[in-house]
C-alpha cells in the first residue's frame, strides 16, 4: 500500500481527490523540485504549440496515388512506422495541415496506451497521424531536449497522473501543455539535445540503408513491382479486384493443408514469376541443421529485481527501443538466448494488413543475448548463406506475402512450418548477396547506436533531476 503525507495546499489547489493522482511518483518528484526552489516552466510556454488533429471520419484507400500514409498511436513506436501504415484518402481527409506530422515534432499517445513518446524524423515526416496522438511542436533549437525530458521515467509517470476515463484512458493537450519542465543548465540541455539529434539522424540513415538493400535485391533478381493482384490479402476491398476462384487436381493437395488460402493461384503465379526471373532455392536449403526452431515455453513470473531476465515478446520487439519485461529466472532455460544474425518471424497473430504477424526481424546487437518468447519462429543460415541477405528477402513485400500464404488458423493464425520451409529464396551472385548483407547489418548497427545515444540522453535528464532532489 502506498502512503504519503500531503500538504494542505496540494489538495486545495485542485478538485481532484484520487489517491493515485496525489501519490504519483512523477508528480511528487516534480513537486519536490519546486519545494527545493528549482525553476520550472510549463511545457506550453517553451514550445510553439500543443494540440491534436481533432476527430474526423477516416476513409482508407489502397492506391498511393489517392492516399497518404496514416499511422496510429499503436504503431507510432515501431522502428519504421511506414511498414505498418495504412493509406488514408487525400480527397476525404479534412484539416490535412493539422493532421500532417512535421519533422522534429514530438508525438504523445493520448488514448488507450497513454504517454508513449516519439520524435518525428525525416524518414516518416509529412504523413497523417491519428487523432489519438498529441502533437508537441517545439522550437528548432531544443526539440531534442524536450523529447528526452518527455521520454524520461519521471515525466512518463507524471503523465499517468493526468489520465481520465475508465473504459478508454485519455489525456488532453492542455494537460500536456501544463507539464512542468525544470530549467536545466544551458550546457547540459545542449548536450542532451545533440545526442537526440545524432540518434534521429542514425535512424534515418538506417531506414534508408534497409530500403536500399530491399530495392537492390529486387533489381538484381529482375523482380517487377509487386501488385495487389499478385497475392491474397485482408485489406480494404475494391470493386476492381477480381474474385479469386481456382481449381486444383486431387494430386496437388496433400495432408499438409486443404485451406484454399494456402493453395492460392495468385501466390502460385507469383512463385513462378520469381523462379523465371532468377535462380531460387527453397528456404530449407538456406538454413542450418536446426531449420526452424523456437524458444519453447516457460513460466513467466514478473519481477522488479534486476536479477531477473529480460523477456521480449511480439508486442515489444518492433518498437524503436525494445523494453520488454523482467521475469524470474526460475525454470527458464538460458541456453537458447538469441544470437547475433538470427532471423525471427512474428509467428502468432491476425491477418490485418497492418499487423506484425509474419513480419521478419533481424537479431542485431540490441537483441543479442535476449530471451524471446516462444511465439517467434527462429532460424539461422548455414555457413554458405548470409543472414542479412535472407532477412532482406523475408522483409521485402515478396517475402512477407509468401510467409503470409503459409498461415493457418482462425482467431490466432500461425505459419505452417512445412510450407514455410518451401518458400523460394532468390540466389544472386556472391558479390550481390554480400553487398545486401552488409547494408542490412550496417543499418541494424546504426539502430543499436541510435538507441544507445537516446538512452544516454534520457539518463542525463533523470540524473540531473536526481541530483536536484538530493541537494
C-alpha positions in Angstrom: 0.0 0.0 0.0 1.3 3.4 -0.9 1.0 6.2 1.7 2.2 9.8 1.9 1.7 13.0 3.8 0.2 15.8 1.6 0.4 19.5 2.3 -3.0 21.2 2.6 -2.3 23.4 -0.4 -1.6 20.3 -2.6 -5.1 19.1 -2.1 -6.9 22.5 -2.2 -5.2 23.6 -5.4 -7.1 21.0 -7.4 -10.6 19.5 -7.3 -9.1 16.0 -7.9 -9.2 13.7 -4.8 -7.9 10.5 -6.4 -5.1 8.9 -4.3 -3.3 7.8 -7.5 -3.2 11.4 -8.6 -1.6 12.8 -5.5 0.7 9.7 -4.8 2.0 9.5 -8.4 5.8 9.2 -8.3 6.4 11.6 -11.2 4.1 14.2 -9.7 5.7 14.0 -6.3 9.2 14.1 -7.8 8.5 17.3 -9.8 6.7 18.8 -6.7 9.8 18.2 -4.6 11.9 20.2 -7.2 9.5 23.1 -6.8 9.8 22.9 -3.0 13.6 23.0 -3.3 13.4 26.1 -5.4 14.3 24.6 -8.8 13.0 26.7 -11.5 10.2 25.1 -13.6 8.1 26.4 -16.6 5.0 24.9 -18.2 5.8 22.9 -21.4 3.4 25.1 -23.4 5.4 28.2 -22.6 8.6 26.9 -24.3 7.1 25.2 -27.4 5.2 26.6 -30.3 2.1 24.5 -30.0 0.5 21.5 -28.3 -2.6 20.1 -30.0 -4.4 17.1 -31.5 -5.7 17.0 -35.1 -9.3 16.5 -34.0 -11.9 13.8 -34.7 -12.7 13.1 -38.3 -14.1 10.3 -40.5 -11.3 8.1 -41.8 -11.6 6.8 -45.4 -8.9 4.3 -46.3 -7.8 3.5 -49.9 -5.4 1.1 -51.5 -3.7 3.3 -54.0 -0.7 5.5 -53.2 -1.9 7.9 -55.9 -5.1 8.7 -54.0 -3.8 8.0 -50.4 -1.4 9.3 -47.8 0.3 7.0 -45.3 -1.5 7.1 -41.9 -0.1 5.9 -38.6 -2.0 5.3 -35.4 -0.9 5.7 -31.8 -0.5 1.9 -31.7 2.1 1.8 -34.5 3.9 5.1 -33.9 6.5 3.5 -31.7 7.8 1.0 -34.3 11.2 1.3 -35.8 9.8 2.1 -39.2 6.1 3.2 -38.9 5.7 3.3 -42.6 5.9 -0.5 -42.8 2.6 -0.6 -40.8 0.9 2.5 -42.2 -2.5 2.4 -43.9 -3.4 4.7 -46.8 -5.9 7.4 -45.9 -7.8 9.3 -48.7 -6.3 12.5 -49.9 -9.7 13.7 -51.0 -11.8 12.9 -47.9 -9.4 13.7 -45.1 -10.2 17.1 -43.6 -7.7 19.5 -41.9 -4.7 17.8 -43.5 -2.3 20.6 -42.4 -3.2 19.9 -38.8 -3.1 16.1 -39.2 0.2 16.0 -41.0 3.2 15.1 -38.9 6.1 17.6 -39.3 9.8 16.8 -38.9 11.1 17.3 -35.3 7.5 17.3 -33.9 7.1 15.2 -30.8 4.2 12.8 -30.5 2.4 11.8 -27.3 -0.1 8.9 -27.4 -3.2 10.2 -25.6 -5.8 7.4 -25.7 -5.7 3.7 -24.7 -2.0 3.4 -24.0 -1.2 6.9 -22.7 2.2 8.5 -22.5 4.3 6.9 -25.3 6.6 9.5 -26.9 8.0 9.6 -30.4 10.1 12.1 -32.3 9.3 12.6 -36.0 12.4 12.2 -38.1 13.0 12.8 -41.8 12.2 9.2 -42.7 8.5 9.4 -41.9 7.6 13.1 -41.9 4.7 14.6 -43.8 2.3 11.7 -43.2 -1.0 11.7 -41.5 -1.3 10.9 -37.8 -4.2 9.6 -35.8 -6.5 11.9 -33.7 -5.3 9.8 -30.7 -1.8 11.5 -30.9 -1.0 14.8 -29.3 1.5 16.9 -31.3 4.1 19.0 -29.5 5.7 21.4 -31.9 9.0 22.5 -30.3 11.5 25.2 -31.3 14.2 24.1 -33.7 16.9 24.7 -31.1 15.7 22.4 -28.3 13.4 19.7 -29.7 15.9 17.0 -28.7 16.0 18.2 -25.1 12.2 18.4 -24.9 11.9 14.9 -26.4 14.4 13.4 -23.9 12.6 15.1 -21.0 9.1 13.8 -22.1 10.6 10.3 -22.5 12.1 10.2 -19.0 10.6 8.0 -16.3 9.7 11.0 -14.2 7.8 12.7 -16.9 6.1 9.4 -18.0 4.9 8.8 -14.5 3.7 12.4 -14.3 1.7 12.0 -17.5 0.0 8.9 -15.9 -1.4 11.2 -13.2 -3.2 13.3 -15.9 -5.3 10.4 -17.2 -9.0 10.5 -17.0 -11.7 8.0 -18.1 -12.3 4.4 -17.1 -13.1 2.4 -20.3 -10.6 4.3 -22.5 -7.9 6.2 -20.6 -7.2 9.6 -22.1 -5.2 12.8 -21.6 -5.9 16.3 -23.1 -3.4 18.6 -24.9 -3.9 21.4 -22.3 -2.8 18.9 -19.6 0.3 18.1 -21.5 1.0 21.8 -22.1 0.9 22.3 -18.3 3.6 19.7 -17.6 6.3 21.4 -15.6 9.8 21.4 -17.2 12.8 22.1 -14.9 15.2 24.7 -16.2 18.4 22.8 -17.0 21.8 24.4 -17.3 22.3 25.5 -20.9 25.4 23.3 -21.5 23.5 20.2 -20.1 20.5 20.9 -22.2 22.6 21.3 -25.4 24.4 18.0 -24.7 21.1 16.2 -24.3 19.7 17.8 -27.5 22.8 16.9 -29.5 22.5 13.2 -28.5 18.9 13.0 -29.6 19.7 14.8 -32.9 22.5 12.3 -33.6 20.2 9.4 -32.7 17.5 10.6 -35.1 20.0 11.0 -37.9 21.3 7.5 -37.4 17.7 6.1 -37.6 17.0 7.9 -40.8 20.2 6.5 -42.4 19.4 3.0 -41.1 15.9 3.1 -42.7 17.5 4.4 -45.9 20.0 1.5 -46.0 17.3 -1.1 -45.5 15.2 0.3 -48.3 18.3 0.3 -50.5 19.0 -3.3 -49.6 15.5 -4.3 -50.5 15.4 -2.3 -53.7 18.8 -3.7 -54.8 17.7 -7.3 -54.1 14.6 -6.9 -56.3 16.6 -5.1 -59.0 19.3 -7.8 -59.1 16.7 -10.5 -59.1 14.8 -8.8 -62.0 11.6 -8.8 -60.0 8.9 -6.3 -61.0 6.8 -4.2 -58.6 4.5 -6.5 -56.6 0.9 -5.6 -57.2 -2.2 -6.4 -55.2 -3.3 -8.8 -58.0 -0.2 -10.9 -57.2 -1.3 -12.0 -53.7 -4.3 -12.5 -51.4 -4.8 -10.1 -48.6 -7.3 -9.0 -45.9 -7.2 -5.2 -46.5 -9.5 -2.6 -48.0 -11.9 -4.1 -50.5 -12.2 -2.8 -54.1 -14.7 -3.4 -56.8 -11.9 -3.5 -59.3 -10.2 -6.5 -57.6 -11.2 -9.8 -59.2 -12.6 -12.6 -57.1 -10.0 -15.4 -56.7 -11.6 -18.6 -57.9 -9.5 -21.6 -59.0 -9.5 -25.4 -59.1 -6.9 -27.9 -58.0 -6.3 -31.6 -59.0 -6.5 -34.0 -56.1 -2.9 -34.9 -56.7 -1.9 -31.3 -56.0 -3.3 -31.5 -52.4 -1.7 -33.5 -49.7 -2.3 -33.9 -45.9 -0.4 -30.7 -45.1 -3.4 -28.4 -45.7 -6.8 -28.2 -47.5 -7.1 -24.5 -46.8 -7.8 -22.7 -50.1 -5.7 -19.7 -48.9 -2.6 -22.0 -48.8 -3.2 -23.2 -52.4 -3.8 -19.6 -53.8 -3.4 -19.4 -57.5 -2.3 -15.8 -57.2 0.7 -16.8 -55.0 1.5 -19.8 -57.2 1.7 -17.5 -60.2 3.9 -15.1 -58.1 6.2 -18.0 -57.2 6.5 -19.0 -60.9 7.3 -15.3 -61.7 10.2 -15.3 -59.1 11.6 -18.6 -60.4 11.5 -17.3 -64.0 13.2 -14.1 -63.1 16.2 -15.6 -61.2 17.6 -18.8 -59.7 15.9 -19.8 -56.4 16.2 -22.5 -53.8 13.7 -23.4 -51.0 14.2 -21.7 -47.6 15.0 -25.1 -46.1 18.3 -25.2 -48.1 19.4 -21.8 -46.8 19.1 -22.8 -43.1 21.5 -24.6 -40.8 20.7 -28.1 -39.3 18.2 -26.7 -36.8 16.0 -25.4 -39.6 13.1 -23.6 -37.9 13.0 -23.6 -34.1 11.5 -21.6 -31.1 12.5 -20.7 -27.6 9.8 -23.0 -26.2 7.5 -22.5 -23.3 8.5 -21.4 -19.7 6.9 -19.8 -16.7 6.5 -16.0 -16.8 6.7 -14.7 -13.3 7.2 -10.9 -13.5 9.8 -9.5 -11.0 11.1 -6.0 -10.3 14.6 -7.2 -9.5 17.5 -6.5 -11.9 18.4 -10.1 -11.2 15.5 -11.2 -13.4 15.9 -11.9 -17.1 14.6 -9.6 -19.8 11.8 -11.2 -21.9 10.9 -9.8 -25.3 7.6 -10.6 -26.9 5.9 -9.7 -30.2 4.4 -6.5 -28.8 7.8 -5.1 -27.8 10.2 -6.3 -30.5 9.1 -4.0 -33.3 9.4 -0.9 -31.0 12.3 1.6 -31.7 13.7 0.8 -28.2 12.9 -2.7 -27.0 12.0 -2.6 -23.4 10.5 -6.0 -22.7 9.7 -7.1 -19.1 11.7 -8.8 -16.4 10.7 -12.3 -15.3 12.1 -14.7 -12.8 15.0 -17.0 -14.0 13.3 -19.9 -12.1 12.7 -22.8 -14.5 13.8 -20.6 -17.5 16.4 -22.2 -19.7 19.0 -19.6 -20.7 20.9 -21.8 -23.1 18.7 -20.7 -26.0 19.1 -16.9 -26.0 19.1 -15.0 -29.3 22.4 -14.9 -31.2 23.5 -12.1 -33.5 22.4 -12.7 -37.1 19.4 -14.8 -36.3 16.3 -14.1 -38.4 13.0 -14.2 -36.5 9.4 -14.2 -37.7 6.4 -13.0 -35.7 4.7 -16.4 -35.5 1.3 -15.6 -34.0 -1.3 -13.0 -34.8 -4.1 -11.9 -37.1 -4.2 -11.2 -40.8 -4.8 -7.5 -40.7 -2.7 -5.7 -43.3 -1.0 -3.5 -40.7 -0.4 -6.3 -38.1 3.1 -7.6 -37.2 2.1 -11.2 -37.9 4.6 -12.8 -40.3 7.0 -9.8 -40.4 10.7 -10.5 -40.1 13.2 -9.2 -37.5 17.0 -9.3 -37.7 18.8 -10.0 -34.4 21.3 -7.2 -34.1 23.4 -6.1 -31.0 20.1 -4.9 -29.4 18.6 -8.4 -29.4 21.8 -10.4 -28.8 21.6 -12.5 -25.6 18.0 -11.6 -25.1 15.3 -14.1 -24.2 12.4 -14.0 -26.7 9.0 -15.6 -26.3 8.1 -18.9 -27.8 5.8 -17.3 -30.3 8.7 -16.4 -32.6 9.8 -18.6 -35.4 13.6 -18.5 -35.3 16.2 -19.5 -37.9 19.9 -19.3 -38.6 21.5 -19.5 -42.1 24.1 -22.1 -42.9 27.7 -21.1 -43.5 27.1 -20.9 -47.2 24.5 -18.1 -47.0 24.3 -14.7 -45.3 21.7 -13.9 -42.7 21.4 -10.2 -43.6 20.6 -11.2 -47.2 17.9 -13.7 -46.0 16.4 -11.0 -43.8 16.3 -8.5 -46.7 14.3 -11.1 -48.7 11.9 -12.1 -45.9 11.4 -8.4 -45.0 10.5 -7.4 -48.6 6.9 -7.3 -49.9 7.6 -10.5 -51.8 8.9 -12.3 -48.7 6.1 -11.1 -46.5 3.4 -12.2 -48.8 5.0 -15.7 -49.3 5.2 -16.1 -45.5 1.6 -15.0 -45.0 0.5 -17.5 -47.6 1.6 -20.3 -45.3 -0.7 -19.3 -42.4 -3.4 -21.5 -40.8 -5.9 -20.8 -38.0 -9.0 -18.7 -37.4 -8.7 -16.3 -34.5 -5.0 -16.5 -33.9 -3.0 -17.6 -37.0 0.3 -19.4 -37.3 2.5 -20.3 -40.3 2.6 -24.0 -41.3 6.3 -24.9 -40.9 6.3 -27.4 -43.8 5.0 -24.8 -46.2 7.3 -22.0 -44.8 10.4 -24.1 -45.5 9.4 -24.4 -49.1 9.1 -20.7 -50.0 11.5 -19.7 -52.7 14.6 -17.6 -51.9 16.4 -15.9 -54.8 20.0 -16.8 -55.2 22.1 -14.0 -56.7 25.9 -13.7 -57.3 28.1 -13.9 -54.2 29.1 -10.2 -54.6 25.5 -9.0 -54.8 24.3 -11.1 -51.8 27.3 -9.9 -49.8 26.5 -6.3 -50.7 22.9 -6.6 -49.5 24.0 -8.5 -46.3 26.4 -5.6 -45.4 23.7 -3.0 -45.9 21.3 -4.8 -43.6 24.0 -5.3 -40.9 25.2 -1.8 -41.1 21.6 -0.5 -40.8 20.9 -2.6 -37.7 24.2 -1.4 -36.1 23.1 2.2 -36.7 19.8 1.3 -34.9 21.7 0.0 -32.0 24.0 3.1 -31.7 21.0 5.4 -32.1 19.2 3.6 -29.2 22.3 3.9 -27.0 22.5 7.7 -27.7 18.8 8.2 -26.9 19.1 6.1 -23.8 22.1 8.2 -22.7 20.2 11.4 -23.3 17.3 10.3 -21.2 19.7 9.1 -18.5 21.3 12.6 -18.3 17.8 14.1 -17.8 17.0 11.7 -15.0 20.4 12.1 -13.4 20.1 15.9 -13.3 16.6 15.6 -11.7 18.0 13.1 -9.2 20.9 15.5 -8.2 18.4 18.3 -7.6 16.3 16.0 -5.4 19.4 15.0 -3.3 20.6 18.6 -2.8 
